[in-house]
Amino acid sequence: MKLLLQRHGLAGAEWILIDSLSVQKRMVEAGFGISLVPITSIDEELRLGSLRFLPGPELAMTTPVVLIKRKKLPE
């Protein structure tokens, strides 16, 4: 994340890693700053007007998704 922010001129920005989208949204609603979240995760808040979208540079991020399969089921 730091490298991504540096690439877009935000090297000095303070940031906190929060692994819950709900907590991120509530903190922004309470005035604790801004957050980078998938646009699809704030549909309801945009509709209600409790959050707003700020356009900015395209920050493409990916999250790896894997499938884990058991070799053998217990009998």
Secondary structure as GFF3:
##gff-version 3
##sequence-region A 1 75
A	DSSP	alpha_helix	2	7	.	.	.	ID=ss1
A	DSSP	alpha_helix	21	29	.	.	.	ID=ss2
A	DSSP	three_ten_helix	39	42	.	.	.	ID=ss3
A	DSSP	alpha_helix	43	48	.	.	.	ID=ss4
###
